[in-house]
Amino acid sequence: MTDLMTDLRKRWAAAKRRHPQHLILLRSGDFYEAMDADASVVAKVLDRRVTNGLCGIPAWEMDRAVFALVAAGYRVATEDSSKITPERG
C-alpha cells in the first residue's frame, strides 16, 4: 500500500470511528472516496464501481451524490483530507 493510501485509510478509519452510523466520504484531491463496506453502498446507490475497496465521487458531483444517498435513507459524513505539501526548491 502506498503512503498516500495508508494515510487515506487511516483518516477514513478515524472518521468512521467518530461517525459509525454514517457513510464516510473522504476528500482526496478532486475526489471523495468511500472505503470498504461504505464503498459498496455508495457504488450500489450511485451506480458506480468499487475498485480496490474504493468508490470515488468527483468533487463537482458531491451535491447530487449526497442528495441521492440521503434520499436512499443513508446518513453521510464528509471530511477533507487535503493537506498542503511544502514544495522543495
N, CA, C and O atoms as CSV, one atom per row, in Angstrom:
chain,resi,resn,atom,element,x,y,z
A,1,MET,N,N,0.845,-1.173,0.000
A,1,MET,CA,C,0.000,0.000,0.000
A,1,MET,C,C,0.893,1.240,0.000
A,1,MET,O,O,1.855,1.300,0.766
A,2,THR,N,N,0.598,2.218,-0.834
A,2,THR,CA,C,1.403,3.427,-0.900
A,2,THR,C,C,1.189,4.269,0.349
A,2,THR,O,O,0.213,4.078,1.075
A,3,ASP,N,N,2.104,5.201,0.597
A,3,ASP,CA,C,1.967,6.087,1.749
A,3,ASP,C,C,0.678,6.891,1.678
A,3,ASP,O,O,0.016,7.103,2.694
A,4,LEU,N,N,0.319,7.346,0.460
A,4,LEU,CA,C,-0.920,8.102,0.285
A,4,LEU,C,C,-2.124,7.258,0.659
A,4,LEU,O,O,-3.021,7.730,1.358
A,5,MET,N,N,-2.151,6.010,0.199
A,5,MET,CA,C,-3.269,5.130,0.515
A,5,MET,C,C,-3.308,4.801,2.001
A,5,MET,O,O,-4.387,4.736,2.590
A,6,THR,N,N,-2.144,4.593,2.617
A,6,THR,CA,C,-2.091,4.316,4.046
A,6,THR,C,C,-2.634,5.490,4.829
A,6,THR,O,O,-3.418,5.311,5.760
A,7,ASP,N,N,-2.218,6.704,4.453
A,7,ASP,CA,C,-2.707,7.914,5.115
A,7,ASP,C,C,-4.213,8.072,4.910
A,7,ASP,O,O,-4.939,8.382,5.855
A,8,LEU,N,N,-4.681,7.862,3.692
A,8,LEU,CA,C,-6.105,7.967,3.387
A,8,LEU,C,C,-6.903,6.955,4.203
A,8,LEU,O,O,-7.946,7.295,4.761
A,9,ARG,N,N,-6.424,5.726,4.276
A,9,ARG,CA,C,-7.128,4.688,5.033
A,9,ARG,C,C,-7.163,5.028,6.523
A,9,ARG,O,O,-8.185,4.813,7.174
A,10,LYS,N,N,-6.074,5.549,7.068
A,10,LYS,CA,C,-6.052,5.936,8.484
A,10,LYS,C,C,-7.053,7.050,8.758
A,10,LYS,O,O,-7.781,7.014,9.751
A,11,ARG,N,N,-7.083,8.036,7.872
A,11,ARG,CA,C,-8.029,9.150,8.048
A,11,ARG,C,C,-9.473,8.669,7.928
A,11,ARG,O,O,-10.349,9.108,8.672
A,12,TRP,N,N,-9.708,7.760,6.978
A,12,TRP,CA,C,-11.055,7.228,6.799
A,12,TRP,C,C,-11.476,6.429,8.041
A,12,TRP,O,O,-12.601,6.573,8.517
A,13,ALA,N,N,-10.586,5.599,8.557
A,13,ALA,CA,C,-10.896,4.791,9.734
A,13,ALA,C,C,-11.183,5.677,10.943
A,13,ALA,O,O,-12.098,5.389,11.715
A,14,ALA,N,N,-10.420,6.744,11.115
A,14,ALA,CA,C,-10.658,7.671,12.225
A,14,ALA,C,C,-12.018,8.346,12.088
A,14,ALA,O,O,-12.747,8.483,13.070
A,15,ALA,N,N,-12.359,8.768,10.873
A,15,ALA,CA,C,-13.668,9.387,10.636
A,15,ALA,C,C,-14.789,8.381,10.881
A,15,ALA,O,O,-15.834,8.744,11.421
A,16,LYS,N,N,-14.588,7.129,10.492
A,16,LYS,CA,C,-15.598,6.092,10.685
A,16,LYS,C,C,-15.810,5.824,12.174
A,16,LYS,O,O,-16.938,5.578,12.602
A,17,ARG,N,N,-14.744,5.868,12.960
A,17,ARG,CA,C,-14.887,5.690,14.414
A,17,ARG,C,C,-15.692,6.831,15.022
A,17,ARG,O,O,-16.477,6.609,15.944
A,18,ARG,N,N,-15.507,8.048,14.520
A,18,ARG,CA,C,-16.251,9.208,15.022
A,18,ARG,C,C,-17.718,9.185,14.588
A,18,ARG,O,O,-18.588,9.684,15.302
A,19,HIS,N,N,-17.987,8.609,13.422
A,19,HIS,CA,C,-19.342,8.617,12.850
A,19,HIS,C,C,-19.701,7.217,12.334
A,19,HIS,O,O,-19.852,7.027,11.128
A,20,PRO,N,N,-19.837,6.247,13.229
A,20,PRO,CA,C,-20.026,4.854,12.777
A,20,PRO,C,C,-21.343,4.598,12.037
A,20,PRO,O,O,-21.441,3.627,11.286
A,21,GLN,N,N,-22.333,5.430,12.228
A,21,GLN,CA,C,-23.629,5.225,11.573
A,21,GLN,C,C,-23.726,5.938,10.227
A,21,GLN,O,O,-24.769,5.892,9.576
A,22,HIS,N,N,-22.661,6.589,9.813
A,22,HIS,CA,C,-22.658,7.363,8.577
A,22,HIS,C,C,-21.810,6.684,7.504
A,22,HIS,O,O,-20.888,5.926,7.805
A,23,LEU,N,N,-22.140,6.970,6.262
A,23,LEU,CA,C,-21.237,6.662,5.161
A,23,LEU,C,C,-20.174,7.755,5.182
A,23,LEU,O,O,-20.503,8.940,5.232
A,24,ILE,N,N,-18.925,7.371,5.143
A,24,ILE,CA,C,-17.835,8.346,5.198
A,24,ILE,C,C,-17.311,8.584,3.787
A,24,ILE,O,O,-16.929,7.649,3.084
A,25,LEU,N,N,-17.302,9.849,3.389
A,25,LEU,CA,C,-16.751,10.257,2.102
A,25,LEU,C,C,-15.598,11.201,2.404
A,25,LEU,O,O,-15.805,12.312,2.892
A,26,LEU,N,N,-14.400,10.761,2.115
A,26,LEU,CA,C,-13.186,11.474,2.479
A,26,LEU,C,C,-12.566,12.097,1.237
A,26,LEU,O,O,-12.288,11.405,0.258
A,27,ARG,N,N,-12.352,13.397,1.282
A,27,ARG,CA,C,-11.800,14.083,0.107
A,27,ARG,C,C,-10.314,13.812,-0.033
A,27,ARG,O,O,-9.536,13.889,0.918
A,28,SER,N,N,-9.964,13.491,-1.267
A,28,SER,CA,C,-8.558,13.299,-1.621
A,28,SER,C,C,-8.375,13.886,-3.017
A,28,SER,O,O,-8.745,13.265,-4.013
A,29,GLY,N,N,-7.814,15.063,-3.081
A,29,GLY,CA,C,-7.651,15.735,-4.373
A,29,GLY,C,C,-8.997,16.163,-4.930
A,29,GLY,O,O,-9.769,16.845,-4.256
A,30,ASP,N,N,-9.277,15.760,-6.160
A,30,ASP,CA,C,-10.521,16.154,-6.823
A,30,ASP,C,C,-11.656,15.159,-6.609
A,30,ASP,O,O,-12.704,15.272,-7.245
A,31,PHE,N,N,-11.459,14.188,-5.723
A,31,PHE,CA,C,-12.462,13.148,-5.486
A,31,PHE,C,C,-12.752,12.984,-4.007
A,31,PHE,O,O,-11.924,13.297,-3.152
A,32,TYR,N,N,-13.935,12.493,-3.730
A,32,TYR,CA,C,-14.285,11.987,-2.408
A,32,TYR,C,C,-14.292,10.475,-2.525
A,32,TYR,O,O,-14.829,9.926,-3.486
A,33,GLU,N,N,-13.700,9.802,-1.554
A,33,GLU,CA,C,-13.576,8.350,-1.589
A,33,GLU,C,C,-14.346,7.716,-0.444
A,33,GLU,O,O,-14.284,8.178,0.695
A,34,ALA,N,N,-15.069,6.658,-0.758
A,34,ALA,CA,C,-15.671,5.788,0.254
A,34,ALA,C,C,-14.861,4.503,0.247
A,34,ALA,O,O,-14.338,4.100,-0.792
A,35,MET,N,N,-14.755,3.857,1.409
A,35,MET,CA,C,-13.942,2.643,1.511
A,35,MET,C,C,-14.762,1.495,2.080
A,35,MET,O,O,-15.777,1.683,2.751
A,36,ASP,N,N,-14.275,0.301,1.781
A,36,ASP,CA,C,-14.795,-0.939,2.368
A,36,ASP,C,C,-16.305,-1.072,2.171
A,36,ASP,O,O,-16.797,-0.904,1.055
A,37,ALA,N,N,-17.046,-1.371,3.238
A,37,ALA,CA,C,-18.494,-1.582,3.116
A,37,ALA,C,C,-19.202,-0.313,2.642
A,37,ALA,O,O,-20.180,-0.385,1.898
A,38,ASP,N,N,-18.704,0.850,3.074
A,38,ASP,CA,C,-19.302,2.109,2.611
A,38,ASP,C,C,-19.177,2.239,1.096
A,38,ASP,O,O,-20.093,2.727,0.435
A,39,ALA,N,N,-18.048,1.804,0.549
A,39,ALA,CA,C,-17.834,1.867,-0.897
A,39,ALA,C,C,-18.874,1.034,-1.635
A,39,ALA,O,O,-19.372,1.439,-2.685
A,40,SER,N,N,-19.198,-0.126,-1.085
A,40,SER,CA,C,-20.209,-0.988,-1.719
A,40,SER,C,C,-21.578,-0.322,-1.740
A,40,SER,O,O,-22.293,-0.395,-2.739
A,41,VAL,N,N,-21.942,0.325,-0.640
A,41,VAL,CA,C,-23.237,1.020,-0.572
A,41,VAL,C,C,-23.263,2.182,-1.557
A,41,VAL,O,O,-24.215,2.333,-2.322
A,42,VAL,N,N,-22.220,2.996,-1.535
A,42,VAL,CA,C,-22.146,4.151,-2.432
A,42,VAL,C,C,-22.212,3.701,-3.888
A,42,VAL,O,O,-22.921,4.301,-4.695
A,43,ALA,N,N,-21.480,2.655,-4.217
A,43,ALA,CA,C,-21.477,2.142,-5.592
A,43,ALA,C,C,-22.866,1.674,-6.010
A,43,ALA,O,O,-23.300,1.936,-7.132
A,44,LYS,N,N,-23.553,0.991,-5.123
A,44,LYS,CA,C,-24.889,0.482,-5.456
A,44,LYS,C,C,-25.875,1.629,-5.672
A,44,LYS,O,O,-26.608,1.643,-6.661
A,45,VAL,N,N,-25.893,2.585,-4.752
A,45,VAL,CA,C,-26.850,3.699,-4.842
A,45,VAL,C,C,-26.555,4.596,-6.031
A,45,VAL,O,O,-27.479,5.055,-6.704
A,46,LEU,N,N,-25.277,4.854,-6.299
A,46,LEU,CA,C,-24.900,5.799,-7.354
A,46,LEU,C,C,-24.549,5.120,-8.675
A,46,LEU,O,O,-24.142,5.784,-9.628
A,47,ASP,N,N,-24.706,3.804,-8.730
A,47,ASP,CA,C,-24.409,3.035,-9.939
A,47,ASP,C,C,-22.965,3.249,-10.393
A,47,ASP,O,O,-22.694,3.647,-11.526
A,48,ARG,N,N,-22.054,2.970,-9.466
A,48,ARG,CA,C,-20.623,3.105,-9.729
A,48,ARG,C,C,-19.938,1.776,-9.467
A,48,ARG,O,O,-20.581,0.798,-9.084
A,49,ARG,N,N,-18.642,1.749,-9.674
A,49,ARG,CA,C,-17.854,0.536,-9.428
A,49,ARG,C,C,-16.961,0.722,-8.212
A,49,ARG,O,O,-16.525,1.829,-7.898
A,50,VAL,N,N,-16.702,-0.387,-7.540
A,50,VAL,CA,C,-15.727,-0.406,-6.455
A,50,VAL,C,C,-14.433,-0.963,-7.033
A,50,VAL,O,O,-14.422,-2.033,-7.641
A,51,THR,N,N,-13.344,-0.227,-6.837
A,51,THR,CA,C,-12.040,-0.651,-7.326
A,51,THR,C,C,-11.063,-0.648,-6.152
A,51,THR,O,O,-10.845,0.379,-5.510
A,52,ASN,N,N,-10.484,-1.812,-5.887
A,52,ASN,CA,C,-9.532,-1.946,-4.777
A,52,ASN,C,C,-10.110,-1.456,-3.457
A,52,ASN,O,O,-9.400,-0.849,-2.655
A,53,GLY,N,N,-11.399,-1.717,-3.224
A,53,GLY,CA,C,-12.042,-1.326,-1.973
A,53,GLY,C,C,-12.446,0.122,-1.893
A,53,GLY,O,O,-12.875,0.578,-0.833
A,54,LEU,N,N,-12.323,0.869,-2.986
A,54,LEU,CA,C,-12.662,2.292,-3.018
A,54,LEU,C,C,-13.760,2.579,-4.030
A,54,LEU,O,O,-13.864,1.920,-5.065
A,55,CYS,N,N,-14.572,3.571,-3.710
A,55,CYS,CA,C,-15.547,4.094,-4.664
A,55,CYS,C,C,-15.407,5.606,-4.645
A,55,CYS,O,O,-15.675,6.246,-3.628
A,56,GLY,N,N,-14.987,6.179,-5.769
A,56,GLY,CA,C,-14.731,7.610,-5.840
A,56,GLY,C,C,-15.873,8.385,-6.459
A,56,GLY,O,O,-16.578,7.906,-7.347
A,57,ILE,N,N,-16.033,9.611,-5.955
A,57,ILE,CA,C,-17.036,10.541,-6.476
A,57,ILE,C,C,-16.305,11.846,-6.773
A,57,ILE,O,O,-15.652,12.393,-5.884
A,58,PRO,N,N,-16.397,12.360,-8.008
A,58,PRO,CA,C,-15.759,13.642,-8.300
A,58,PRO,C,C,-16.330,14.742,-7.395
A,58,PRO,O,O,-17.529,14.761,-7.119
A,59,ALA,N,N,-15.488,15.632,-6.946
A,59,ALA,CA,C,-15.926,16.699,-6.036
A,59,ALA,C,C,-17.065,17.521,-6.630
A,59,ALA,O,O,-17.970,17.942,-5.910
A,60,TRP,N,N,-17.021,17.749,-7.938
A,60,TRP,CA,C,-18.067,18.565,-8.574
A,60,TRP,C,C,-19.424,17.870,-8.554
A,60,TRP,O,O,-20.447,18.509,-8.799
A,61,GLU,N,N,-19.445,16.585,-8.268
A,61,GLU,CA,C,-20.686,15.807,-8.282
A,61,GLU,C,C,-21.229,15.525,-6.868
A,61,GLU,O,O,-22.221,14.813,-6.709
A,62,MET,N,N,-20.580,16.081,-5.865
A,62,MET,CA,C,-20.936,15.731,-4.489
A,62,MET,C,C,-22.357,16.121,-4.088
A,62,MET,O,O,-23.022,15.350,-3.396
A,63,ASP,N,N,-22.832,17.273,-4.492
A,63,ASP,CA,C,-24.194,17.670,-4.106
A,63,ASP,C,C,-25.211,16.619,-4.546
A,63,ASP,O,O,-26.057,16.192,-3.759
A,64,ARG,N,N,-25.120,16.212,-5.800
A,64,ARG,CA,C,-26.052,15.215,-6.325
A,64,ARG,C,C,-25.861,13.880,-5.614
A,64,ARG,O,O,-26.839,13.206,-5.291
A,65,ALA,N,N,-24.626,13.497,-5.371
A,65,ALA,CA,C,-24.333,12.211,-4.744
A,65,ALA,C,C,-24.871,12.160,-3.319
A,65,ALA,O,O,-25.513,11.183,-2.931
A,66,VAL,N,N,-24.614,13.205,-2.541
A,66,VAL,CA,C,-25.101,13.239,-1.161
A,66,VAL,C,C,-26.623,13.237,-1.145
A,66,VAL,O,O,-27.228,12.538,-0.333
A,67,PHE,N,N,-27.249,14.004,-2.027
A,67,PHE,CA,C,-28.706,14.019,-2.111
A,67,PHE,C,C,-29.242,12.608,-2.369
A,67,PHE,O,O,-30.184,12.170,-1.709
A,68,ALA,N,N,-28.646,11.906,-3.319
A,68,ALA,CA,C,-29.101,10.551,-3.661
A,68,ALA,C,C,-28.901,9.582,-2.495
A,68,ALA,O,O,-29.771,8.753,-2.229
A,69,LEU,N,N,-27.777,9.676,-1.806
A,69,LEU,CA,C,-27.511,8.783,-0.671
A,69,LEU,C,C,-28.475,9.045,0.482
A,69,LEU,O,O,-28.976,8.107,1.101
A,70,VAL,N,N,-28.734,10.321,0.770
A,70,VAL,CA,C,-29.682,10.669,1.833
A,70,VAL,C,C,-31.096,10.245,1.436
A,70,VAL,O,O,-31.844,9.721,2.262
A,71,ALA,N,N,-31.458,10.469,0.187
A,71,ALA,CA,C,-32.782,10.061,-0.301
A,71,ALA,C,C,-32.970,8.543,-0.201
A,71,ALA,O,O,-34.093,8.064,-0.047
A,72,ALA,N,N,-31.874,7.795,-0.287
A,72,ALA,CA,C,-31.924,6.336,-0.173
A,72,ALA,C,C,-31.940,5.881,1.290
A,72,ALA,O,O,-31.996,4.684,1.570
A,73,GLY,N,N,-31.891,6.841,2.218
A,73,GLY,CA,C,-32.007,6.511,3.634
A,73,GLY,C,C,-30.710,6.439,4.420
A,73,GLY,O,O,-30.701,5.967,5.557
A,74,TYR,N,N,-29.615,6.900,3.831
A,74,TYR,CA,C,-28.315,6.824,4.499
A,74,TYR,C,C,-27.926,8.167,5.088
A,74,TYR,O,O,-28.329,9.220,4.594
A,75,ARG,N,N,-27.140,8.112,6.146
A,75,ARG,CA,C,-26.501,9.300,6.706
A,75,ARG,C,C,-25.128,9.409,6.060
A,75,ARG,O,O,-24.470,8.399,5.807
A,76,VAL,N,N,-24.702,10.636,5.796
A,76,VAL,CA,C,-23.439,10.860,5.100
A,76,VAL,C,C,-22.603,11.862,5.890
A,76,VAL,O,O,-23.106,12.897,6.326
A,77,ALA,N,N,-21.325,11.544,6.068
A,77,ALA,CA,C,-20.367,12.482,6.661
A,77,ALA,C,C,-19.229,12.652,5.666
A,77,ALA,O,O,-18.735,11.679,5.097
A,78,THR,N,N,-18.817,13.905,5.463
A,78,THR,CA,C,-17.702,14.170,4.565
A,78,THR,C,C,-16.560,14.781,5.361
A,78,THR,O,O,-16.771,15.455,6.369
A,79,GLU,N,N,-15.362,14.531,4.891
A,79,GLU,CA,C,-14.186,15.099,5.536
A,79,GLU,C,C,-13.159,15.394,4.462
A,79,GLU,O,O,-12.958,14.602,3.541
A,80,ASP,N,N,-12.518,16.534,4.587
A,80,ASP,CA,C,-11.494,16.935,3.632
A,80,ASP,C,C,-10.144,16.450,4.141
A,80,ASP,O,O,-9.704,16.838,5.223
A,81,SER,N,N,-9.491,15.603,3.359
A,81,SER,CA,C,-8.188,15.076,3.775
A,81,SER,C,C,-7.039,15.771,3.076
A,81,SER,O,O,-5.888,15.348,3.180
A,82,SER,N,N,-7.357,16.843,2.360
A,82,SER,CA,C,-6.302,17.541,1.628
A,82,SER,C,C,-5.326,18.176,2.611
A,82,SER,O,O,-5.720,18.711,3.647
A,83,LYS,N,N,-4.080,18.106,2.270
A,83,LYS,CA,C,-3.089,18.804,3.080
A,83,LYS,C,C,-2.080,19.442,2.143
A,83,LYS,O,O,-1.803,18.935,1.056
A,84,ILE,N,N,-1.550,20.539,2.579
A,84,ILE,CA,C,-0.590,21.267,1.757
A,84,ILE,C,C,0.787,20.651,1.986
A,84,ILE,O,O,1.256,20.535,3.119
A,85,THR,N,N,1.402,20.272,0.916
A,85,THR,CA,C,2.748,19.713,0.982
A,85,THR,C,C,3.731,20.807,0.581
A,85,THR,O,O,3.618,21.374,-0.506
A,86,PRO,N,N,4.687,21.106,1.444
A,86,PRO,CA,C,5.658,22.151,1.080
A,86,PRO,C,C,6.405,21.771,-0.194
A,86,PRO,O,O,6.759,20.609,-0.394
A,87,GLU,N,N,6.637,22.745,-1.037
A,87,GLU,CA,C,7.388,22.495,-2.261
A,87,GLU,C,C,8.869,22.530,-1.948
A,87,GLU,O,O,9.336,23.308,-1.117
A,88,ARG,N,N,9.588,21.672,-2.634
A,88,ARG,CA,C,11.039,21.678,-2.496
A,88,ARG,C,C,11.607,22.565,-3.591
A,88,ARG,O,O,11.106,22.583,-4.715
A,89,GLY,N,N,12.632,23.282,-3.257
A,89,GLY,CA,C,13.200,24.122,-4.291
A,89,GLY,C,C,14.592,24.549,-4.040
A,89,GLY,O,O,15.174,25.266,-4.853
